[in-house]
Each structure stands twice: as C-alpha cells, then as structure tokens.
Amino acid sequence: MAQTQTQLEQDLEERFRREAGVSAGVTLALRSASDSVTVDSVTVTPAADCTPEQQQALEKIVEEALGVRPEWNAPGWEIQP
C-alpha cells in the first residue's frame, strides 16, 4: 500500500505542475479493505506564491482524481463556497 500511496502522490504533484502551473506537495491517507484501497484524506501544501485561481485548480484536480475534497496545509487556505 505504501508504494500505491507514493505513486498517487507523485502523480498528483506532476498534474499540479502540468495543469495548474504550480508546485504543491500532497499527502494521502489511504485505507485498505479486503479487496481495495480507498482514500481517507488528502492534504495539499501549496507553494507560497500559489494564487487563489491555482488553488481552485488544485482542488479540482484532487476531486476529479480521487473523489475527495483536500485539506489545506497553509493558514487561510480554505476555499470559500
């Protein structure tokens, strides 16, 4: 499961750079069931110069890829509805 987690994190970080034009770290918490692995949570650490538009793009990437909304590891980085 650790290899799956690492690969998913690397894939997301690459998509962040390619699709949103910003570097951001991502940490996944996975849960293993008898025949599958599910995502419990996603924490994104955006670069200091990440704009609100880029943040929205990062959130969209995570939601499309994993079906969950990310938590933000940066003060004041909650997207307003």
mmCIF file as gemmi writes it, N, C-alpha and C atoms, coordinates in Angstrom:
data_model
loop_
_atom_site.group_PDB
_atom_site.id
_atom_site.type_symbol
_atom_site.label_atom_id
_atom_site.label_alt_id
_atom_site.label_comp_id
_atom_site.label_asym_id
_atom_site.label_entity_id
_atom_site.label_seq_id
_atom_site.pdbx_PDB_ins_code
_atom_site.Cartn_x
_atom_site.Cartn_y
_atom_site.Cartn_z
_atom_site.occupancy
_atom_site.B_iso_or_equiv
_atom_site.pdbx_formal_charge
_atom_site.auth_seq_id
_atom_site.auth_asym_id
_atom_site.pdbx_PDB_model_num
ATOM 1 N N . MET Axp A 1 ? 0.822 -1.19 0 1 0 ? 1 A 1
ATOM 2 C CA . MET Axp A 1 ? 0 0 0 1 0 ? 1 A 1
ATOM 3 C C . MET Axp A 1 ? 0.87 1.26 0 1 0 ? 1 A 1
ATOM 4 N N . ALA Axp A 2 ? 2.046 1.196 0.625 1 0 ? 2 A 1
ATOM 5 C CA . ALA Axp A 2 ? 2.935 2.361 0.654 1 0 ? 2 A 1
ATOM 6 C C . ALA Axp A 2 ? 3.366 2.752 -0.754 1 0 ? 2 A 1
ATOM 7 N N . GLN Axp A 3 ? 3.61 1.758 -1.604 1 0 ? 3 A 1
ATOM 8 C CA . GLN Axp A 3 ? 4.004 2.042 -2.986 1 0 ? 3 A 1
ATOM 9 C C . GLN Axp A 3 ? 2.851 2.719 -3.738 1 0 ? 3 A 1
ATOM 10 N N . THR Axp A 4 ? 1.64 2.261 -3.523 1 0 ? 4 A 1
ATOM 11 C CA . THR Axp A 4 ? 0.465 2.879 -4.143 1 0 ? 4 A 1
ATOM 12 C C . THR Axp A 4 ? 0.327 4.327 -3.697 1 0 ? 4 A 1
ATOM 13 N N . GLN Axp A 5 ? 0.5 4.571 -2.407 1 0 ? 5 A 1
ATOM 14 C CA . GLN Axp A 5 ? 0.391 5.923 -1.868 1 0 ? 5 A 1
ATOM 15 C C . GLN Axp A 5 ? 1.444 6.833 -2.487 1 0 ? 5 A 1
ATOM 16 N N . THR Axp A 6 ? 2.682 6.38 -2.523 1 0 ? 6 A 1
ATOM 17 C CA . THR Axp A 6 ? 3.767 7.187 -3.093 1 0 ? 6 A 1
ATOM 18 C C . THR Axp A 6 ? 3.504 7.498 -4.554 1 0 ? 6 A 1
ATOM 19 N N . GLN Axp A 7 ? 3.061 6.511 -5.318 1 0 ? 7 A 1
ATOM 20 C CA . GLN Axp A 7 ? 2.799 6.721 -6.742 1 0 ? 7 A 1
ATOM 21 C C . GLN Axp A 7 ? 1.66 7.715 -6.956 1 0 ? 7 A 1
ATOM 22 N N . LEU Axp A 8 ? 0.592 7.587 -6.19 1 0 ? 8 A 1
ATOM 23 C CA . LEU Axp A 8 ? -0.53 8.528 -6.307 1 0 ? 8 A 1
ATOM 24 C C . LEU Axp A 8 ? -0.092 9.948 -5.96 1 0 ? 8 A 1
ATOM 25 N N . GLU Axp A 9 ? 0.697 10.101 -4.902 1 0 ? 9 A 1
ATOM 26 C CA . GLU Axp A 9 ? 1.175 11.424 -4.505 1 0 ? 9 A 1
ATOM 27 C C . GLU Axp A 9 ? 2.042 12.04 -5.601 1 0 ? 9 A 1
ATOM 28 N N . GLN Axp A 10 ? 2.949 11.247 -6.168 1 0 ? 10 A 1
ATOM 29 C CA . GLN Axp A 10 ? 3.811 11.75 -7.243 1 0 ? 10 A 1
ATOM 30 C C . GLN Axp A 10 ? 2.998 12.119 -8.478 1 0 ? 10 A 1
ATOM 31 N N . ASP Axp A 11 ? 2.025 11.298 -8.816 1 0 ? 11 A 1
ATOM 32 C CA . ASP Axp A 11 ? 1.177 11.585 -9.979 1 0 ? 11 A 1
ATOM 33 C C . ASP Axp A 11 ? 0.405 12.893 -9.793 1 0 ? 11 A 1
ATOM 34 N N . LEU Axp A 12 ? -0.144 13.097 -8.603 1 0 ? 12 A 1
ATOM 35 C CA . LEU Axp A 12 ? -0.884 14.335 -8.337 1 0 ? 12 A 1
ATOM 36 C C . LEU Axp A 12 ? 0.032 15.552 -8.384 1 0 ? 12 A 1
ATOM 37 N N . GLU Axp A 13 ? 1.216 15.455 -7.791 1 0 ? 13 A 1
ATOM 38 C CA . GLU Axp A 13 ? 2.152 16.58 -7.802 1 0 ? 13 A 1
ATOM 39 C C . GLU Axp A 13 ? 2.54 16.95 -9.232 1 0 ? 13 A 1
ATOM 40 N N . GLU Axp A 14 ? 2.709 15.951 -10.092 1 0 ? 14 A 1
ATOM 41 C CA . GLU Axp A 14 ? 3.021 16.212 -11.502 1 0 ? 14 A 1
ATOM 42 C C . GLU Axp A 14 ? 1.839 16.89 -12.189 1 0 ? 14 A 1
ATOM 43 N N . ARG Axp A 15 ? 0.627 16.421 -11.919 1 0 ? 15 A 1
ATOM 44 C CA . ARG Axp A 15 ? -0.566 17.067 -12.504 1 0 ? 15 A 1
ATOM 45 C C . ARG Axp A 15 ? -0.703 18.506 -12.029 1 0 ? 15 A 1
ATOM 46 N N . PHE Axp A 16 ? -0.384 18.765 -10.771 1 0 ? 16 A 1
ATOM 47 C CA . PHE Axp A 16 ? -0.438 20.137 -10.257 1 0 ? 16 A 1
ATOM 48 C C . PHE Axp A 16 ? 0.464 21.043 -11.088 1 0 ? 16 A 1
ATOM 49 N N . ARG Axp A 17 ? 1.694 20.589 -11.335 1 0 ? 17 A 1
ATOM 50 C CA . ARG Axp A 17 ? 2.644 21.396 -12.119 1 0 ? 17 A 1
ATOM 51 C C . ARG Axp A 17 ? 2.171 21.556 -13.561 1 0 ? 17 A 1
ATOM 52 N N . ARG Axp A 18 ? 1.721 20.452 -14.15 1 0 ? 18 A 1
ATOM 53 C CA . ARG Axp A 18 ? 1.345 20.461 -15.562 1 0 ? 18 A 1
ATOM 54 C C . ARG Axp A 18 ? 0.043 21.219 -15.818 1 0 ? 18 A 1
ATOM 55 N N . GLU Axp A 19 ? -0.981 20.974 -15.008 1 0 ? 19 A 1
ATOM 56 C CA . GLU Axp A 19 ? -2.309 21.52 -15.281 1 0 ? 19 A 1
ATOM 57 C C . GLU Axp A 19 ? -2.594 22.854 -14.587 1 0 ? 19 A 1
ATOM 58 N N . ALA Axp A 20 ? -2.019 23.065 -13.402 1 0 ? 20 A 1
ATOM 59 C CA . ALA Axp A 20 ? -2.298 24.295 -12.655 1 0 ? 20 A 1
ATOM 60 C C . ALA Axp A 20 ? -1.113 25.253 -12.672 1 0 ? 20 A 1
ATOM 61 N N . GLY Axp A 21 ? 0.048 24.767 -13.126 1 0 ? 21 A 1
ATOM 62 C CA . GLY Axp A 21 ? 1.219 25.626 -13.208 1 0 ? 21 A 1
ATOM 63 C C . GLY Axp A 21 ? 1.797 26.016 -11.862 1 0 ? 21 A 1
ATOM 64 N N . VAL Axp A 22 ? 1.624 25.158 -10.864 1 0 ? 22 A 1
ATOM 65 C CA . VAL Axp A 22 ? 2.129 25.47 -9.523 1 0 ? 22 A 1
ATOM 66 C C . VAL Axp A 22 ? 2.619 24.188 -8.851 1 0 ? 22 A 1
ATOM 67 N N . SER Axp A 23 ? 3.654 24.349 -8.043 1 0 ? 23 A 1
ATOM 68 C CA . SER Axp A 23 ? 4.144 23.22 -7.254 1 0 ? 23 A 1
ATOM 69 C C . SER Axp A 23 ? 3.381 23.162 -5.942 1 0 ? 23 A 1
ATOM 70 N N . ALA Axp A 24 ? 3.014 21.966 -5.556 1 0 ? 24 A 1
ATOM 71 C CA . ALA Axp A 24 ? 2.336 21.757 -4.275 1 0 ? 24 A 1
ATOM 72 C C . ALA Axp A 24 ? 2.606 20.328 -3.839 1 0 ? 24 A 1
ATOM 73 N N . GLY Axp A 25 ? 2.848 20.174 -2.559 1 0 ? 25 A 1
ATOM 74 C CA . GLY Axp A 25 ? 3.019 18.835 -2.013 1 0 ? 25 A 1
ATOM 75 C C . GLY Axp A 25 ? 1.662 18.238 -1.692 1 0 ? 25 A 1
ATOM 76 N N . VAL Axp A 26 ? 1.61 16.935 -1.684 1 0 ? 26 A 1
ATOM 77 C CA . VAL Axp A 26 ? 0.352 16.252 -1.357 1 0 ? 26 A 1
ATOM 78 C C . VAL Axp A 26 ? 0.66 15.041 -0.484 1 0 ? 26 A 1
ATOM 79 N N . THR Axp A 27 ? -0.173 14.85 0.525 1 0 ? 27 A 1
ATOM 80 C CA . THR Axp A 27 ? -0.045 13.7 1.414 1 0 ? 27 A 1
ATOM 81 C C . THR Axp A 27 ? -1.394 12.999 1.472 1 0 ? 27 A 1
ATOM 82 N N . LEU Axp A 28 ? -1.374 11.713 1.183 1 0 ? 28 A 1
ATOM 83 C CA . LEU Axp A 28 ? -2.601 10.922 1.189 1 0 ? 28 A 1
ATOM 84 C C . LEU Axp A 28 ? -2.654 10.038 2.426 1 0 ? 28 A 1
ATOM 85 N N . ALA Axp A 29 ? -3.845 9.829 2.936 1 0 ? 29 A 1
ATOM 86 C CA . ALA Axp A 29 ? -4.093 8.821 3.96 1 0 ? 29 A 1
ATOM 87 C C . ALA Axp A 29 ? -4.996 7.783 3.31 1 0 ? 29 A 1
ATOM 88 N N . LEU Axp A 30 ? -4.471 6.574 3.153 1 0 ? 30 A 1
ATOM 89 C CA . LEU Axp A 30 ? -5.212 5.505 2.49 1 0 ? 30 A 1
ATOM 90 C C . LEU Axp A 30 ? -5.685 4.476 3.509 1 0 ? 30 A 1
ATOM 91 N N . ARG Axp A 31 ? -6.746 3.778 3.139 1 0 ? 31 A 1
ATOM 92 C CA . ARG Axp A 31 ? -7.275 2.702 3.965 1 0 ? 31 A 1
ATOM 93 C C . ARG Axp A 31 ? -7.425 1.474 3.081 1 0 ? 31 A 1
ATOM 94 N N . SER Axp A 32 ? -6.978 0.36 3.584 1 0 ? 32 A 1
ATOM 95 C CA . SER Axp A 32 ? -7.053 -0.884 2.833 1 0 ? 32 A 1
ATOM 96 C C . SER Axp A 32 ? -8.245 -1.705 3.304 1 0 ? 32 A 1
ATOM 97 N N . ALA Axp A 33 ? -9.066 -2.086 2.34 1 0 ? 33 A 1
ATOM 98 C CA . ALA Axp A 33 ? -10.169 -3.008 2.616 1 0 ? 33 A 1
ATOM 99 C C . ALA Axp A 33 ? -9.745 -4.372 2.083 1 0 ? 33 A 1
ATOM 100 N N . SER Axp A 34 ? -10.594 -5.341 2.172 1 0 ? 34 A 1
ATOM 101 C CA . SER Axp A 34 ? -10.216 -6.694 1.766 1 0 ? 34 A 1
ATOM 102 C C . SER Axp A 34 ? -9.77 -6.779 0.312 1 0 ? 34 A 1
ATOM 103 N N . ASP Axp A 35 ? -10.421 -6.027 -0.564 1 0 ? 35 A 1
ATOM 104 C CA . ASP Axp A 35 ? -10.074 -6.129 -1.982 1 0 ? 35 A 1
ATOM 105 C C . ASP Axp A 35 ? -9.844 -4.778 -2.65 1 0 ? 35 A 1
ATOM 106 N N . SER Axp A 36 ? -9.695 -3.715 -1.853 1 0 ? 36 A 1
ATOM 107 C CA . SER Axp A 36 ? -9.495 -2.402 -2.461 1 0 ? 36 A 1
ATOM 108 C C . SER Axp A 36 ? -8.782 -1.458 -1.496 1 0 ? 36 A 1
ATOM 109 N N . VAL Axp A 37 ? -8.36 -0.327 -2.052 1 0 ? 37 A 1
ATOM 110 C CA . VAL Axp A 37 ? -7.742 0.734 -1.263 1 0 ? 37 A 1
ATOM 111 C C . VAL Axp A 37 ? -8.573 1.992 -1.486 1 0 ? 37 A 1
ATOM 112 N N . THR Axp A 38 ? -8.938 2.668 -0.406 1 0 ? 38 A 1
ATOM 113 C CA . THR Axp A 38 ? -9.706 3.902 -0.52 1 0 ? 38 A 1
ATOM 114 C C . THR Axp A 38 ? -8.923 5.058 0.098 1 0 ? 38 A 1
ATOM 115 N N . VAL Axp A 39 ? -9.261 6.265 -0.332 1 0 ? 39 A 1
ATOM 116 C CA . VAL Axp A 39 ? -8.608 7.466 0.168 1 0 ? 39 A 1
ATOM 117 C C . VAL Axp A 39 ? -9.412 8 1.348 1 0 ? 39 A 1
ATOM 118 N N . ASP Axp A 40 ? -8.759 8.083 2.512 1 0 ? 40 A 1
ATOM 119 C CA . ASP Axp A 40 ? -9.399 8.661 3.697 1 0 ? 40 A 1
ATOM 120 C C . ASP Axp A 40 ? -9.321 10.175 3.669 1 0 ? 40 A 1
ATOM 121 N N . SER Axp A 41 ? -8.129 10.71 3.342 1 0 ? 41 A 1
ATOM 122 C CA . SER Axp A 41 ? -7.969 12.162 3.31 1 0 ? 41 A 1
ATOM 123 C C . SER Axp A 41 ? -6.806 12.541 2.409 1 0 ? 41 A 1
ATOM 124 N N . VAL Axp A 42 ? -6.845 13.796 1.97 1 0 ? 42 A 1
ATOM 125 C CA . VAL Axp A 42 ? -5.795 14.366 1.126 1 0 ? 42 A 1
ATOM 126 C C . VAL Axp A 42 ? -5.423 15.717 1.727 1 0 ? 42 A 1
ATOM 127 N N . THR Axp A 43 ? -4.133 15.912 1.974 1 0 ? 43 A 1
ATOM 128 C CA . THR Axp A 43 ? -3.654 17.199 2.469 1 0 ? 43 A 1
ATOM 129 C C . THR Axp A 43 ? -2.726 17.796 1.425 1 0 ? 43 A 1
ATOM 130 N N . VAL Axp A 44 ? -3.037 19.022 0.999 1 0 ? 44 A 1
ATOM 131 C CA . VAL Axp A 44 ? -2.239 19.716 -0.014 1 0 ? 44 A 1
ATOM 132 C C . VAL Axp A 44 ? -1.495 20.862 0.662 1 0 ? 44 A 1
ATOM 133 N N . THR Axp A 45 ? -0.191 20.947 0.373 1 0 ? 45 A 1
ATOM 134 C CA . THR Axp A 45 ? 0.644 22.042 0.864 1 0 ? 45 A 1
ATOM 135 C C . THR Axp A 45 ? 1.055 22.872 -0.34 1 0 ? 45 A 1
ATOM 136 N N . PRO Axp A 46 ? 0.375 24.001 -0.581 1 0 ? 46 A 1
ATOM 137 C CA . PRO Axp A 46 ? 0.663 24.807 -1.769 1 0 ? 46 A 1
ATOM 138 C C . PRO Axp A 46 ? 1.943 25.618 -1.601 1 0 ? 46 A 1
ATOM 139 N N . ALA Axp A 47 ? 2.55 25.957 -2.734 1 0 ? 47 A 1
ATOM 140 C CA . ALA Axp A 47 ? 3.698 26.856 -2.726 1 0 ? 47 A 1
ATOM 141 C C . ALA Axp A 47 ? 3.251 28.215 -2.195 1 0 ? 47 A 1
ATOM 142 N N . ALA Axp A 48 ? 4.191 28.962 -1.631 1 0 ? 48 A 1
ATOM 143 C CA . ALA Axp A 48 ? 3.87 30.262 -1.029 1 0 ? 48 A 1
ATOM 144 C C . ALA Axp A 48 ? 3.264 31.233 -2.038 1 0 ? 48 A 1
ATOM 145 N N . ASP Axp A 49 ? 3.641 31.103 -3.311 1 0 ? 49 A 1
ATOM 146 C CA . ASP Axp A 49 ? 3.149 32.036 -4.333 1 0 ? 49 A 1
ATOM 147 C C . ASP Axp A 49 ? 1.913 31.525 -5.071 1 0 ? 49 A 1
ATOM 148 N N . CYS Axp A 50 ? 1.261 30.516 -4.538 1 0 ? 50 A 1
ATOM 149 C CA . CYS Axp A 50 ? 0.061 29.946 -5.161 1 0 ? 50 A 1
ATOM 150 C C . CYS Axp A 50 ? -1.081 30.96 -5.109 1 0 ? 50 A 1
ATOM 151 N N . THR Axp A 51 ? -1.678 31.231 -6.258 1 0 ? 51 A 1
ATOM 152 C CA . THR Axp A 51 ? -2.783 32.191 -6.337 1 0 ? 51 A 1
ATOM 153 C C . THR Axp A 51 ? -4.108 31.498 -5.998 1 0 ? 51 A 1
ATOM 154 N N . PRO Axp A 52 ? -5.148 32.261 -5.688 1 0 ? 52 A 1
ATOM 155 C CA . PRO Axp A 52 ? -6.465 31.654 -5.447 1 0 ? 52 A 1
ATOM 156 C C . PRO Axp A 52 ? -6.966 30.842 -6.646 1 0 ? 52 A 1
ATOM 157 N N . GLU Axp A 53 ? -6.68 31.298 -7.855 1 0 ? 53 A 1
ATOM 158 C CA . GLU Axp A 53 ? -7.1 30.561 -9.05 1 0 ? 53 A 1
ATOM 159 C C . GLU Axp A 53 ? -6.369 29.221 -9.138 1 0 ? 53 A 1
ATOM 160 N N . GLN Axp A 54 ? -5.078 29.226 -8.823 1 0 ? 54 A 1
ATOM 161 C CA . GLN Axp A 54 ? -4.318 27.978 -8.835 1 0 ? 54 A 1
ATOM 162 C C . GLN Axp A 54 ? -4.816 27.041 -7.741 1 0 ? 54 A 1
ATOM 163 N N . GLN Axp A 55 ? -5.162 27.593 -6.593 1 0 ? 55 A 1
ATOM 164 C CA . GLN Axp A 55 ? -5.691 26.773 -5.509 1 0 ? 55 A 1
ATOM 165 C C . GLN Axp A 55 ? -6.977 26.08 -5.952 1 0 ? 55 A 1
ATOM 166 N N . GLN Axp A 56 ? -7.852 26.81 -6.628 1 0 ? 56 A 1
ATOM 167 C CA . GLN Axp A 56 ? -9.089 26.205 -7.124 1 0 ? 56 A 1
ATOM 168 C C . GLN Axp A 56 ? -8.781 25.107 -8.136 1 0 ? 56 A 1
ATOM 169 N N . ALA Axp A 57 ? -7.769 25.324 -8.972 1 0 ? 57 A 1
ATOM 170 C CA . ALA Axp A 57 ? -7.374 24.301 -9.942 1 0 ? 57 A 1
ATOM 171 C C . ALA Axp A 57 ? -6.845 23.06 -9.226 1 0 ? 57 A 1
ATOM 172 N N . LEU Axp A 58 ? -6.061 23.253 -8.165 1 0 ? 58 A 1
ATOM 173 C CA . LEU Axp A 58 ? -5.546 22.119 -7.392 1 0 ? 58 A 1
ATOM 174 C C . LEU Axp A 58 ? -6.695 21.325 -6.78 1 0 ? 58 A 1
ATOM 175 N N . GLU Axp A 59 ? -7.657 22.041 -6.222 1 0 ? 59 A 1
ATOM 176 C CA . GLU Axp A 59 ? -8.797 21.366 -5.605 1 0 ? 59 A 1
ATOM 177 C C . GLU Axp A 59 ? -9.573 20.555 -6.647 1 0 ? 59 A 1
ATOM 178 N N . LYS Axp A 60 ? -9.767 21.117 -7.819 1 0 ? 60 A 1
ATOM 179 C CA . LYS Axp A 60 ? -10.481 20.41 -8.89 1 0 ? 60 A 1
ATOM 180 C C . LYS Axp A 60 ? -9.726 19.147 -9.307 1 0 ? 60 A 1
ATOM 181 N N . ILE Axp A 61 ? -8.412 19.241 -9.415 1 0 ? 61 A 1
ATOM 182 C CA . ILE Axp A 61 ? -7.598 18.079 -9.791 1 0 ? 61 A 1
ATOM 183 C C . ILE Axp A 61 ? -7.774 16.965 -8.765 1 0 ? 61 A 1
ATOM 184 N N . VAL Axp A 62 ? -7.68 17.305 -7.478 1 0 ? 62 A 1
ATOM 185 C CA . VAL Axp A 62 ? -7.821 16.301 -6.418 1 0 ? 62 A 1
ATOM 186 C C . VAL Axp A 62 ? -9.216 15.683 -6.448 1 0 ? 62 A 1
ATOM 187 N N . GLU Axp A 63 ? -10.241 16.514 -6.572 1 0 ? 63 A 1
ATOM 188 C CA . GLU Axp A 63 ? -11.612 15.993 -6.578 1 0 ? 63 A 1
ATOM 189 C C . GLU Axp A 63 ? -11.86 15.082 -7.777 1 0 ? 63 A 1
ATOM 190 N N . GLU Axp A 64 ? -11.34 15.468 -8.95 1 0 ? 64 A 1
ATOM 191 C CA . GLU Axp A 64 ? -11.525 14.632 -10.141 1 0 ? 64 A 1
ATOM 192 C C . GLU Axp A 64 ? -10.757 13.322 -10.023 1 0 ? 64 A 1
ATOM 193 N N . ALA Axp A 65 ? -9.539 13.383 -9.499 1 0 ? 65 A 1
ATOM 194 C CA . ALA Axp A 65 ? -8.692 12.194 -9.439 1 0 ? 65 A 1
ATOM 195 C C . ALA Axp A 65 ? -9.109 11.225 -8.338 1 0 ? 65 A 1
ATOM 196 N N . LEU Axp A 66 ? -9.518 11.766 -7.18 1 0 ? 66 A 1
ATOM 197 C CA . LEU Axp A 66 ? -9.731 10.911 -6.017 1 0 ? 66 A 1
ATOM 198 C C . LEU Axp A 66 ? -11.139 10.95 -5.438 1 0 ? 66 A 1
ATOM 199 N N . GLY Axp A 67 ? -11.95 11.915 -5.88 1 0 ? 67 A 1
ATOM 200 C CA . GLY Axp A 67 ? -13.315 11.993 -5.387 1 0 ? 67 A 1
ATOM 201 C C . GLY Axp A 67 ? -13.462 12.533 -3.976 1 0 ? 67 A 1
ATOM 202 N N . VAL Axp A 68 ? -12.425 13.199 -3.474 1 0 ? 68 A 1
ATOM 203 C CA . VAL Axp A 68 ? -12.49 13.811 -2.144 1 0 ? 68 A 1
ATOM 204 C C . VAL Axp A 68 ? -11.99 15.246 -2.222 1 0 ? 68 A 1
ATOM 205 N N . ARG Axp A 69 ? -12.448 16.059 -1.284 1 0 ? 69 A 1
ATOM 206 C CA . ARG Axp A 69 ? -12.004 17.447 -1.223 1 0 ? 69 A 1
ATOM 207 C C . ARG Axp A 69 ? -10.757 17.511 -0.333 1 0 ? 69 A 1
ATOM 208 N N . PRO Axp A 70 ? -9.721 18.209 -0.772 1 0 ? 70 A 1
ATOM 209 C CA . PRO Axp A 70 ? -8.493 18.24 0.025 1 0 ? 70 A 1
ATOM 210 C C . PRO Axp A 70 ? -8.585 19.163 1.23 1 0 ? 70 A 1
ATOM 211 N N . GLU Axp A 71 ? -7.751 18.866 2.208 1 0 ? 71 A 1
ATOM 212 C CA . GLU Axp A 71 ? -7.5 19.776 3.314 1 0 ? 71 A 1
ATOM 213 C C . GLU Axp A 71 ? -6.262 20.576 2.92 1 0 ? 71 A 1
ATOM 214 N N . TRP Axp A 72 ? -6.14 21.786 3.466 1 0 ? 72 A 1
ATOM 215 C CA . TRP Axp A 72 ? -5.031 22.669 3.095 1 0 ? 72 A 1
ATOM 216 C C . TRP Axp A 72 ? -4.068 22.823 4.254 1 0 ? 72 A 1
ATOM 217 N N . ASN Axp A 73 ? -2.784 22.639 3.977 1 0 ? 73 A 1
ATOM 218 C CA . ASN Axp A 73 ? -1.739 22.782 4.977 1 0 ? 73 A 1
ATOM 219 C C . ASN Axp A 73 ? -1.088 24.15 4.814 1 0 ? 73 A 1
ATOM 220 N N . ALA Axp A 74 ? -1.897 25.185 4.973 1 0 ? 74 A 1
ATOM 221 C CA . ALA Axp A 74 ? -1.429 26.565 4.888 1 0 ? 74 A 1
ATOM 222 C C . ALA Axp A 74 ? -2.489 27.44 5.539 1 0 ? 74 A 1
ATOM 223 N N . PRO Axp A 75 ? -2.088 28.36 6.404 1 0 ? 75 A 1
ATOM 224 C CA . PRO Axp A 75 ? -3.076 29.217 7.067 1 0 ? 75 A 1
ATOM 225 C C . PRO Axp A 75 ? -3.886 30.029 6.064 1 0 ? 75 A 1
ATOM 226 N N . GLY Axp A 76 ? -5.186 30.092 6.279 1 0 ? 76 A 1
ATOM 227 C CA . GLY Axp A 76 ? -6.047 30.913 5.437 1 0 ? 76 A 1
ATOM 228 C C . GLY Axp A 76 ? -6.34 30.341 4.069 1 0 ? 76 A 1
ATOM 229 N N . TRP Axp A 77 ? -6.103 29.046 3.871 1 0 ? 77 A 1
ATOM 230 C CA . TRP Axp A 77 ? -6.261 28.455 2.541 1 0 ? 77 A 1
ATOM 231 C C . TRP Axp A 77 ? -7.528 27.636 2.399 1 0 ? 77 A 1
ATOM 232 N N . GLU Axp A 78 ? -8.589 28.071 2.972 1 0 ? 78 A 1
ATOM 233 C CA . GLU Axp A 78 ? -9.875 27.41 2.751 1 0 ? 78 A 1
ATOM 234 C C . GLU Axp A 78 ? -10.581 28.1 1.594 1 0 ? 78 A 1
ATOM 235 N N . ILE Axp A 79 ? -11.062 27.342 0.64 1 0 ? 79 A 1
ATOM 236 C CA . ILE Axp A 79 ? -11.805 27.913 -0.484 1 0 ? 79 A 1
ATOM 237 C C . ILE Axp A 79 ? -13.198 28.283 0.009 1 0 ? 79 A 1
ATOM 238 N N . GLN Axp A 80 ? -13.592 29.484 -0.288 1 0 ? 80 A 1
ATOM 239 C CA . GLN Axp A 80 ? -14.92 29.946 0.111 1 0 ? 80 A 1
ATOM 240 C C . GLN Axp A 80 ? -15.953 29.44 -0.891 1 0 ? 80 A 1
ATOM 241 N N . PRO Axp A 81 ? -17.079 28.921 -0.398 1 0 ? 81 A 1
ATOM 242 C CA . PRO Axp A 81 ? -18.114 28.406 -1.322 1 0 ? 81 A 1
ATOM 243 C C . PRO Axp A 81 ? -18.752 29.51 -2.135 1 0 ? 81 A 1
